[in-house]
């Protein structure tokens, strides 16, 4: 029920959003690798942060597998020890999924997005109960120190096919403009 162009589009929108939102400094390096579909996915991280983007035609879960280890806390919290790591990471993930939501809104009306949910990795086997039409796994590494994994889980309620032009970059959004 999900066309190949739509699968490629979701992957492209995700990698664009990750590059734009998870990197804290423009000089930082980021490596995003899609894991092979046949890869038995057992990420080492103990927690997952789940975001849902939904319309009448689909539900897209973006699941970040992340630990509050020293490298991730140092990178994403930037020394802000006053806030819990998953609160800080939830904001970063929210910006990433918000970018995807805006881009998907160009193709689908009536989009909505959830707030982040932090869950234990023991919830992962229940993804199969959602009967996803498309599942993709990624390994993300920033500056060769901070690392996490991600899963895209797309559940379709009808035929979905759209094409994202790889040459067209996302418009910058989210900044306040004062007149």
Beta strands, then each sheet from edge to edge (+ up, - down):
strand 1: 30-34
strand 2: 47-54
strand 3: 58-66
strand 4: 112-113
strand 5: 117-120
strand 6: 134-142
strand 7: 146-156
sheet 1: 1+ 6- 7+ 3- 2+ 4-
sheet 2: 1+ 6- 7+ 3- 2+ 5-
end
